[in-house]
């Protein structure tokens, strides 16, 4: 994943945008997926992406 995309994901999730997909970002993605009733895997795949950026 491009670091620019990681930064956008981080900003959307409200975590510090450092362009590194580390444990804080993964936890935020998992929390988002849980809230959205998506498969909780910590991966920003097509379904998670569409929910983040409608």
Residue, then its C-alpha position, 0 to 999 in steps of 0.5 A: x500500500x502506498x504511504x500516501x494511502x496510509x496517511x489518508x486512512x490514518x486521517x480518516x480514522x483519527x490516528x496520527x498520520x505518520x504514513x506507517x501502517x503499524x499496530x496503532x493503525x491496525x487497531x484503528x482499522x480493526x475497530x472501524x471494521x467491527x463498528x461497520x460489521x465487516x470482516x475484522x482482519x485489520x486489512x484495508x481491502x475493497x470493502x473497508x476502503x469503500x466504507x472509509x471513503x464512500 
